[in-house]
Amino acid sequence: MFINVDGLSINYIDEGAGTTVLLLHGWGANIQTMMPIFNILKDKCRVIALDLPGFGESDIPKEPWDSYNYAEFVKKFIDKINVKDLILFGHSHGGRVSIILSAKYDNIVKKLILIDSAGLIPKRKIKYYFKVYSFKFLKIFYTIFVKGDSKESKLESFYKKFGSDDYKASQGIMRQTMVKVINDNLSDLLTNIKASTLLIWGENDEDTPLYMGKLMEEKIKDSGLIVLKDAGHFSYIDCFEQFKAVIFVFLKEDFNK
């Protein structure tokens, strides 16, 4: 089904009854990536999942957004569907949005589950800076010496060849949005989160490494970290049965209320 929020058409699904759960997917994903969680919860509570603006079947934002813009938009979505309090799941980029919502609107979020969450600036090694400056030099060389109709067309060609997978997949406003959100450092917000928080991480997550989960556990007052062995950035899929057991224990008191 679709709902209009701030002039954007948003695709979402809403099933079940009782305690409300909201699922927020990661960057480049959509509702479908959250369906494993949706399906195991819909018989126990009310579950809502949406395609965040710019993903799936939802409209693209009218201008580049950062994580705070996404959080404010989700807050408007929550108000629009008239939800007063909820349990919030956030995976990766959805975790960024969840951190902001939980820190800013503690009267709405009563429990928080962050799965391989983004929101912290990664530790940088010398290898990273060498790669960055090599990339910048290559971009300058490409725009000067490679044939093309214009600088813009050369840059577009360059990023298609040498940009990250996420960058290649993004265009226009969403490409600018991606640059904004990956540079959002939400570390200072973690101490403001009052909701009981469950952190679930893949031991082998390379996109948001495990040390980020450990840091979040240190800073979020009422939190606990569960590490899933042999799991990566989509730990809830890689170790689904373990994930299911963990969240069922965490949410036991909230089911069928």
C-alpha positions as CSV (number, residue, x, y, z in Angstrom):
1,M,0.0,0.0,0.0
2,F,1.0,3.6,-0.4
3,I,0.8,6.7,1.7
4,N,1.7,10.3,0.9
5,V,4.1,11.9,3.4
6,D,5.5,15.4,2.7
7,G,4.6,15.1,-0.9
8,L,6.4,11.8,-1.4
9,S,4.6,8.5,-2.2
10,I,5.8,5.9,0.2
11,N,5.4,2.1,-0.2
12,Y,4.8,0.2,3.0
13,I,3.2,-2.9,4.5
14,D,1.3,-3.2,7.7
15,E,0.1,-6.5,9.2
16,G,-0.7,-8.1,12.5
17,A,-2.0,-6.6,15.8
18,G,-0.8,-5.6,19.2
19,T,2.6,-4.1,20.0
20,T,3.9,-2.1,17.0
21,V,7.2,-3.0,15.4
22,L,8.8,-0.8,12.7
23,L,11.5,-2.2,10.4
24,L,14.0,0.1,8.6
25,H,16.1,-1.4,5.9
26,G,19.7,-0.6,4.9
27,W,21.2,1.4,2.1
28,G,20.4,0.2,-1.4
29,A,17.8,-2.2,0.0
30,N,14.0,-2.2,0.4
31,I,11.1,-3.9,2.1
32,Q,12.0,-7.3,0.7
33,T,15.3,-7.5,2.6
34,M,13.4,-7.1,5.8
35,M,10.8,-9.8,5.0
36,P,12.5,-12.6,7.0
37,I,12.0,-10.5,10.2
38,F,8.5,-9.3,9.1
39,N,7.3,-12.8,8.6
40,I,8.4,-14.2,12.0
41,L,6.8,-11.3,13.8
42,K,3.5,-10.6,12.1
43,D,1.7,-13.3,14.0
44,K,2.9,-12.0,17.3
45,C,2.5,-8.2,17.0
46,R,1.8,-5.5,14.5
47,V,4.7,-5.1,12.0
48,I,5.3,-2.3,9.7
49,A,8.0,-2.0,7.0
50,L,8.5,0.7,4.5
51,D,10.7,1.5,1.5
52,L,12.6,4.5,2.7
53,P,12.6,7.4,0.2
54,G,14.8,6.7,-2.7
55,F,14.5,3.0,-2.4
56,G,12.2,0.2,-3.6
57,E,8.9,1.7,-4.8
58,S,9.0,4.9,-2.8
59,D,9.7,8.3,-4.3
60,I,13.1,9.8,-4.3
61,P,13.7,12.9,-2.1
62,K,13.4,16.2,-3.8
63,E,16.9,17.2,-2.6
64,P,19.9,15.4,-1.1
65,W,19.3,14.2,2.4
66,D,21.4,13.3,5.4
67,S,20.6,10.8,8.1
68,Y,18.7,13.4,10.1
69,N,16.5,14.2,7.2
70,Y,15.6,10.5,7.0
71,A,14.9,10.4,10.7
72,E,12.6,13.4,10.6
73,F,10.8,11.9,7.6
74,V,10.2,8.6,9.4
75,K,8.9,10.5,12.4
76,K,6.3,12.1,10.1
77,F,5.5,8.7,8.7
78,I,4.9,7.4,12.2
79,D,2.7,10.4,13.0
80,K,0.8,9.9,9.8
81,I,-0.1,6.3,10.6
82,N,-0.9,7.3,14.2
83,V,1.6,5.1,16.1
84,K,2.2,6.3,19.6
85,D,5.0,4.0,20.7
86,L,6.9,1.2,19.0
87,I,9.8,-1.3,18.9
88,L,12.3,-0.2,16.3
89,F,14.5,-2.4,14.1
90,G,17.2,-0.8,12.1
91,H,19.7,-2.6,9.8
92,S,22.8,-0.8,8.5
93,H,21.5,2.6,7.2
94,G,18.2,1.9,8.9
95,G,20.3,1.8,12.1
96,R,21.5,5.3,11.5
97,V,17.9,6.5,11.2
98,S,16.9,4.4,14.3
99,I,19.7,5.9,16.4
100,I,18.6,9.4,15.7
101,L,14.9,8.6,16.3
102,S,15.7,6.8,19.6
103,A,17.9,9.6,20.9
104,K,15.5,12.4,19.9
105,Y,12.1,10.8,20.5
106,D,12.5,8.6,23.5
107,N,8.8,8.9,24.2
108,I,8.1,7.0,21.0
109,V,10.7,4.3,20.9
110,K,10.3,1.8,23.8
111,K,12.8,-0.8,22.5
112,L,15.5,-0.7,19.9
113,I,17.2,-3.4,17.9
114,L,20.2,-2.4,15.9
115,I,21.5,-5.0,13.4
116,D,25.0,-4.3,11.9
117,S,24.2,-0.7,12.3
118,A,25.9,2.2,10.5
119,G,26.3,5.6,12.2
120,L,29.9,5.7,13.2
121,I,32.9,7.0,11.2
122,P,35.2,4.0,10.5
123,K,38.7,3.9,11.8
124,R,41.0,4.8,9.0
125,K,44.4,3.1,8.2
126,I,47.2,4.4,6.1
127,K,46.1,2.1,3.3
128,Y,42.7,3.9,3.2
129,Y,44.3,7.3,2.8
130,F,46.6,6.0,0.1
131,K,43.6,4.6,-1.7
132,V,41.7,7.9,-1.4
133,Y,44.5,10.1,-2.7
134,S,45.2,7.6,-5.5
135,F,41.5,7.8,-6.4
136,K,41.5,11.6,-6.4
137,F,44.7,11.7,-8.6
138,L,43.2,9.2,-11.0
139,K,40.0,11.3,-11.2
140,I,42.0,14.4,-12.1
141,F,44.0,12.5,-14.7
142,Y,40.8,11.0,-16.2
143,T,39.1,14.4,-16.5
144,I,42.1,16.0,-18.2
145,F,43.4,13.3,-20.5
146,V,40.5,11.0,-21.3
147,K,38.4,12.0,-24.3
148,G,34.8,13.1,-23.6
149,D,32.2,15.6,-24.5
150,S,32.4,17.5,-21.2
151,K,33.8,17.3,-17.7
152,E,30.5,16.1,-16.3
153,S,30.3,13.2,-18.8
154,K,33.9,12.3,-18.1
155,L,33.2,12.2,-14.3
156,E,30.1,10.1,-14.9
157,S,32.2,7.6,-16.9
158,F,34.9,7.7,-14.3
159,Y,32.6,6.9,-11.4
160,K,30.9,4.1,-13.3
161,K,34.4,2.5,-13.8
162,F,36.1,3.2,-10.5
163,G,33.4,4.1,-7.9
164,S,32.2,1.9,-5.2
165,D,29.3,-0.5,-5.9
166,D,26.9,1.6,-3.9
167,Y,28.1,4.8,-5.7
168,K,27.7,3.1,-9.1
169,A,24.2,2.0,-8.2
170,S,23.2,5.5,-7.1
171,Q,22.4,8.4,-9.4
172,G,21.7,12.1,-9.1
173,I,20.1,13.1,-5.7
174,M,20.6,9.6,-4.3
175,R,24.3,9.7,-5.1
176,Q,24.6,13.0,-3.3
177,T,22.5,11.6,-0.4
178,M,24.8,8.6,-0.1
179,V,27.8,10.9,0.3
180,K,26.0,12.8,3.1
181,V,24.8,9.9,5.1
182,I,28.1,8.0,5.1
183,N,29.8,11.0,6.7
184,D,27.2,11.3,9.5
185,N,28.9,10.5,12.8
186,L,26.2,9.7,15.4
187,S,28.5,8.7,18.2
188,D,27.4,11.6,20.5
189,L,23.8,10.6,20.2
190,L,24.3,7.1,21.6
191,T,24.4,8.3,25.3
192,N,21.0,9.9,24.8
193,I,19.2,6.6,23.9
194,K,17.0,5.5,26.8
195,A,15.3,2.6,25.2
196,S,16.4,-0.9,26.1
197,T,18.6,-1.8,23.2
198,L,19.7,-5.1,21.6
199,L,22.7,-5.0,19.3
200,I,23.1,-7.8,16.9
201,W,26.3,-8.1,14.8
202,G,27.9,-10.4,12.4
203,E,31.4,-11.5,13.6
204,N,32.7,-11.1,10.0
205,D,30.9,-7.9,9.1
206,E,33.2,-5.9,6.8
207,D,30.8,-3.0,6.1
208,T,30.2,-2.0,9.7
209,P,32.9,-3.9,11.6
210,L,32.2,-5.5,15.0
211,Y,34.2,-2.9,16.9
212,M,31.4,-0.5,16.0
213,G,28.9,-2.7,17.8
214,K,31.2,-2.9,20.8
215,L,31.5,0.9,20.9
216,M,27.7,1.3,20.7
217,E,27.3,-1.2,23.6
218,E,29.6,1.0,25.7
219,K,27.8,4.2,25.0
220,I,24.1,3.1,25.1
221,K,23.2,2.8,28.7
222,D,20.7,-0.1,28.7
223,S,22.2,-2.3,25.9
224,G,23.6,-5.7,25.2
225,L,25.6,-7.0,22.2
226,I,25.0,-10.4,20.6
227,V,27.7,-11.6,18.1
228,L,26.6,-14.1,15.5
229,K,29.4,-16.4,14.4
230,D,30.2,-16.9,10.7
231,A,27.9,-14.0,9.8
232,G,28.6,-10.9,7.8
233,H,26.8,-7.6,7.3
234,F,23.4,-9.3,6.8
235,S,23.8,-11.3,10.0
236,Y,20.1,-11.8,10.5
237,I,20.0,-13.7,7.2
238,D,23.3,-15.5,7.6
239,C,22.4,-16.9,11.0
240,F,18.6,-16.7,10.9
241,E,17.7,-19.3,13.5
242,Q,20.1,-17.8,16.1
243,F,18.8,-14.3,15.2
244,K,15.2,-15.5,15.6
245,A,15.9,-17.1,19.0
246,V,17.6,-13.9,20.3
247,I,14.9,-11.5,19.3
248,F,12.1,-13.8,20.6
249,V,13.8,-13.7,24.0
250,F,14.3,-9.9,23.9
251,L,10.7,-9.3,22.8
252,K,8.9,-12.0,24.8
253,E,7.1,-9.6,27.1
254,D,5.9,-7.5,24.2
255,F,4.2,-10.2,22.1
256,N,0.5,-10.3,21.9
257,K,-0.1,-7.3,24.1
